[in-house]
Amino acid sequence: MSYEYSGAAHRDLAGSYRTDDSPFPTDASRVYPPRDSLREELPLLKQLLFPRCWNATELVGSPEEIRARLTELGDCIRTGIAAYSDRDADDLTGTVDRILDRLPAIRRTLKKDVEAAYKGDPAAKSYCEIIRSYPGVHATMTHRIAHSLYRRGHVSYARELAEYSKTETGIDIHPGAEIGEHFFIDHGTGVVIGETATVGDWVRIYQNVTLGALHFEEAEDEDNTLAKGYKRHPDIGDHVVVGAGSNVLGAVEVGDDVSIGANSWVTDDVPDDTSVFIADHPDQRRKSND
């Protein structure tokens, strides 16, 4: 039996599209260059979340077209989940429905992420440019659906999506990481966010940042096997900027309204309203090449 979506997200998404106004794209007549993907899920997800930017304007006025696209995406998700499950694929229909039911809420959050990117980057010229071109937005989009899968216990398939996103964007976000609203990764290459990290609202991260573990624990009564599932990554508060090349390591707490300067190494808690920076830069000397 083939999968057919039976929830109400298609009506919610149709209503959500109608509420879009400038600076989000509202012109249904534009046709953008194709952006092919080796995985079927991601182009379908892009079309459902931002149809006007991904040549899927037929969805905007048609809940039934949305429902058909949700069915197509749901079939991909069901196949992915079934690959790692002992349950028959047809038994997973309700699980897939609940994941797809989250898409309207995910879309609302992603619109806030796009807003944060526009406000946080002087180079950003339009919301559509951000949606189509910014690797941080692509990685965050994939993460938000992968996190939904992770929370429902479909960890292996969620990791598949996250790893594929990393190959496209250079950004490595574990699907277990909890990320708040208005999140923006600028440039993005080399960013790593670990499984037990939490990130608050209005957080901006630059390239080559790691929110990682400081050390690992070995499992009891296991030879050379690391312990699983314990808290080992940082908690980042609201309104935090993490500069390029910085490492925030271990189960530390970074408070609200914190600025972490480029190339910082943070292994202790940082209180609210604090700036962290490298105090003594190496001497830079120059000589003529003549």
PLY file of the C-alpha trace (Angstrom):
ply
format ascii 1.0
element vertex 290
property float x
property float y
property float z
element edge 289
property int vertex1
property int vertex2
end_header
0.00 0.00 0.00
1.42 3.42 -0.92
1.56 6.28 1.54
-1.07 9.04 1.37
-0.93 12.04 3.67
-4.13 12.35 5.74
-3.43 15.25 8.10
-4.34 18.95 7.95
-0.94 20.53 7.27
-1.83 21.20 3.62
-4.61 23.58 4.70
-2.36 25.22 7.31
0.44 25.68 4.77
-1.98 27.14 2.19
-3.12 29.67 4.78
0.49 30.39 5.71
1.42 31.14 2.08
-1.46 33.63 1.85
-0.14 35.58 4.83
3.26 36.16 3.21
3.98 39.79 2.47
7.04 41.82 1.55
9.96 41.39 2.11
9.13 37.69 1.66
8.63 36.86 -2.04
5.02 37.27 -3.19
5.44 37.28 -7.00
4.23 33.98 -8.45
5.47 34.74 -11.97
9.21 34.43 -11.37
11.09 31.27 -12.46
14.43 30.62 -10.78
17.36 28.45 -11.97
17.05 24.78 -11.00
18.96 23.52 -7.97
19.15 19.74 -8.22
19.70 17.46 -5.23
20.70 13.82 -4.95
18.13 13.27 -2.20
14.45 13.58 -2.98
13.45 14.91 0.44
15.27 18.23 0.33
13.87 19.75 -2.89
10.37 18.72 -1.78
10.96 20.28 1.61
12.20 23.52 0.03
9.13 23.70 -2.22
6.73 23.14 0.66
8.42 25.67 2.94
9.09 28.45 0.41
7.19 27.61 -2.79
7.62 31.01 -4.46
11.41 30.74 -4.27
11.61 27.16 -5.57
9.40 27.27 -8.69
6.43 25.67 -6.94
3.93 28.53 -7.12
1.20 26.07 -8.05
1.12 25.23 -4.33
0.25 28.76 -3.21
-3.44 28.68 -4.07
-4.11 24.97 -3.87
-4.29 22.96 -0.64
-4.77 19.82 -2.72
-1.53 20.44 -4.61
0.17 20.90 -1.24
-1.38 17.68 0.00
-0.04 15.81 -3.04
3.46 17.22 -2.42
3.20 16.30 1.27
2.27 12.78 0.22
5.36 12.64 -2.00
7.60 13.89 0.80
5.91 11.59 3.30
6.60 8.57 1.12
10.32 9.47 1.14
10.30 9.92 4.91
8.45 6.68 5.50
10.98 4.80 3.36
13.84 6.42 5.27
12.37 5.57 8.67
11.50 2.02 7.62
15.12 1.33 6.64
16.09 1.54 10.32
12.91 0.12 11.85
11.63 -3.37 12.52
8.14 -2.17 11.70
6.67 -2.56 8.24
6.69 0.67 6.21
2.88 0.70 6.08
2.75 0.66 9.89
4.64 3.95 10.01
1.95 6.07 8.35
0.78 7.70 11.57
4.35 8.54 12.54
4.96 10.23 9.18
1.69 12.15 9.45
2.77 13.60 12.81
6.13 14.69 11.38
4.51 16.38 8.38
1.97 18.02 10.67
4.92 19.94 12.12
5.74 21.65 8.79
3.50 24.73 9.27
5.18 25.43 12.63
8.62 24.77 11.14
7.82 27.21 8.33
6.86 29.92 10.82
10.18 29.42 12.63
12.20 29.42 9.39
10.65 32.74 8.38
12.05 34.15 11.62
15.45 32.64 10.76
15.34 34.40 7.37
14.47 37.66 9.12
17.45 37.20 11.45
19.75 36.58 8.49
18.56 39.74 6.75
18.94 41.87 9.85
22.27 40.30 10.80
24.12 40.48 7.48
24.96 43.81 5.79
25.51 41.91 2.51
21.94 40.54 2.40
19.90 42.24 -0.31
16.60 40.32 -0.19
14.79 37.54 1.61
14.70 35.45 -1.58
18.49 35.71 -1.91
18.79 34.40 1.66
16.33 31.54 1.11
18.01 30.36 -2.10
21.67 31.13 -1.48
22.60 31.13 2.21
24.08 27.79 3.36
23.20 28.58 6.97
19.51 28.81 6.09
19.66 25.56 4.11
21.40 23.78 7.00
18.93 25.16 9.55
15.96 24.14 7.38
17.20 20.56 7.18
18.04 20.56 10.87
14.56 21.57 11.93
12.97 18.58 10.17
15.82 16.26 11.24
15.37 17.39 14.87
11.68 16.56 14.65
12.61 13.05 13.49
15.27 12.76 16.22
12.83 13.68 18.98
10.49 10.93 17.81
13.27 8.34 18.06
14.21 8.11 14.36
17.83 8.96 15.08
19.57 7.10 12.26
17.43 8.55 9.49
17.71 12.01 11.07
21.51 11.59 10.97
21.31 10.69 7.28
19.56 13.95 6.49
21.97 15.94 8.67
25.02 14.35 7.06
23.71 15.01 3.57
23.07 18.63 4.52
26.68 18.85 5.71
27.96 17.72 2.30
25.94 20.52 0.66
26.66 23.32 3.13
29.82 22.51 5.10
27.77 22.95 8.29
27.53 20.04 10.74
24.50 20.26 13.06
23.66 17.11 14.99
19.89 16.52 14.82
19.76 16.27 18.60
20.79 19.90 19.09
17.99 22.22 20.26
17.97 25.53 18.38
15.74 28.50 19.15
14.11 31.09 16.90
15.77 33.83 14.82
18.87 31.68 14.38
21.51 32.70 11.84
24.74 31.02 10.72
26.73 33.48 8.59
29.11 32.05 5.96
28.89 28.74 7.77
31.83 26.67 6.53
33.25 24.54 9.32
30.50 25.16 11.88
29.91 22.20 14.22
27.04 22.00 16.74
26.99 18.91 18.94
24.15 16.61 19.94
23.45 17.94 23.44
23.96 21.63 22.64
21.11 24.08 23.16
20.92 27.46 21.44
18.55 30.26 22.45
16.77 32.92 20.39
18.49 35.56 18.26
21.84 33.76 18.17
24.31 34.52 15.38
27.23 32.19 14.65
30.05 32.77 12.19
32.24 30.36 10.23
34.50 27.73 11.81
32.72 27.82 15.18
32.45 24.68 17.30
29.87 24.14 20.01
31.48 20.89 21.06
32.60 18.55 23.82
35.68 19.19 25.94
36.30 15.60 27.00
34.55 12.23 26.89
33.54 9.74 29.54
34.02 6.00 29.19
31.05 3.74 29.75
31.09 1.65 32.92
32.14 -1.97 32.44
32.94 -1.32 28.78
36.42 -1.60 27.35
37.41 1.54 25.39
33.75 2.38 24.70
32.65 5.95 25.26
29.55 6.64 27.33
26.42 7.61 25.42
23.74 10.22 25.90
25.18 12.37 28.68
25.33 16.19 28.58
28.63 17.24 26.98
27.94 20.33 24.86
27.26 23.97 25.77
24.02 25.83 26.41
23.92 29.18 24.58
21.54 31.87 25.83
19.52 34.48 23.92
21.02 37.34 21.89
24.49 35.80 21.64
27.09 36.34 18.91
29.85 33.76 18.47
32.72 35.08 16.35
34.60 33.23 13.62
36.97 30.48 14.71
35.69 30.31 18.28
35.34 27.10 20.28
32.80 26.79 23.08
33.50 23.42 24.64
31.92 21.28 27.33
28.67 21.49 29.27
29.15 25.19 29.97
26.45 27.85 30.16
26.75 31.00 28.08
24.28 33.62 29.31
22.09 36.14 27.50
23.46 39.17 25.62
26.96 37.72 25.31
29.51 38.50 22.60
32.28 35.97 22.01
35.05 37.45 19.90
36.80 35.70 17.03
39.14 32.79 17.85
38.08 32.63 21.51
38.39 29.44 23.51
35.56 29.13 26.04
35.54 26.25 28.56
33.91 28.00 31.55
30.49 29.53 32.13
29.97 33.05 30.77
27.51 35.30 32.68
24.89 37.54 31.09
25.97 40.82 29.47
29.59 39.80 28.96
32.09 40.14 26.12
34.77 37.47 25.70
37.81 38.20 23.54
41.48 37.42 23.06
43.35 39.96 25.18
46.85 39.68 23.75
47.13 39.24 20.02
50.45 37.98 18.64
52.75 40.67 17.31
52.45 41.08 13.57
55.57 42.18 11.77
56.18 43.13 8.16
59.23 43.35 5.98
59.78 44.33 2.41
60.12 41.56 -0.15
62.62 43.63 -2.16
0 1
1 2
2 3
3 4
4 5
5 6
6 7
7 8
8 9
9 10
10 11
11 12
12 13
13 14
14 15
15 16
16 17
17 18
18 19
19 20
20 21
21 22
22 23
23 24
24 25
25 26
26 27
27 28
28 29
29 30
30 31
31 32
32 33
33 34
34 35
35 36
36 37
37 38
38 39
39 40
40 41
41 42
42 43
43 44
44 45
45 46
46 47
47 48
48 49
49 50
50 51
51 52
52 53
53 54
54 55
55 56
56 57
57 58
58 59
59 60
60 61
61 62
62 63
63 64
64 65
65 66
66 67
67 68
68 69
69 70
70 71
71 72
72 73
73 74
74 75
75 76
76 77
77 78
78 79
79 80
80 81
81 82
82 83
83 84
84 85
85 86
86 87
87 88
88 89
89 90
90 91
91 92
92 93
93 94
94 95
95 96
96 97
97 98
98 99
99 100
100 101
101 102
102 103
103 104
104 105
105 106
106 107
107 108
108 109
109 110
110 111
111 112
112 113
113 114
114 115
115 116
116 117
117 118
118 119
119 120
120 121
121 122
122 123
123 124
124 125
125 126
126 127
127 128
128 129
129 130
130 131
131 132
132 133
133 134
134 135
135 136
136 137
137 138
138 139
139 140
140 141
141 142
142 143
143 144
144 145
145 146
146 147
147 148
148 149
149 150
150 151
151 152
152 153
153 154
154 155
155 156
156 157
157 158
158 159
159 160
160 161
161 162
162 163
163 164
164 165
165 166
166 167
167 168
168 169
169 170
170 171
171 172
172 173
173 174
174 175
175 176
176 177
177 178
178 179
179 180
180 181
181 182
182 183
183 184
184 185
185 186
186 187
187 188
188 189
189 190
190 191
191 192
192 193
193 194
194 195
195 196
196 197
197 198
198 199
199 200
200 201
201 202
202 203
203 204
204 205
205 206
206 207
207 208
208 209
209 210
210 211
211 212
212 213
213 214
214 215
215 216
216 217
217 218
218 219
219 220
220 221
221 222
222 223
223 224
224 225
225 226
226 227
227 228
228 229
229 230
230 231
231 232
232 233
233 234
234 235
235 236
236 237
237 238
238 239
239 240
240 241
241 242
242 243
243 244
244 245
245 246
246 247
247 248
248 249
249 250
250 251
251 252
252 253
253 254
254 255
255 256
256 257
257 258
258 259
259 260
260 261
261 262
262 263
263 264
264 265
265 266
266 267
267 268
268 269
269 270
270 271
271 272
272 273
273 274
274 275
275 276
276 277
277 278
278 279
279 280
280 281
281 282
282 283
283 284
284 285
285 286
286 287
287 288
288 289
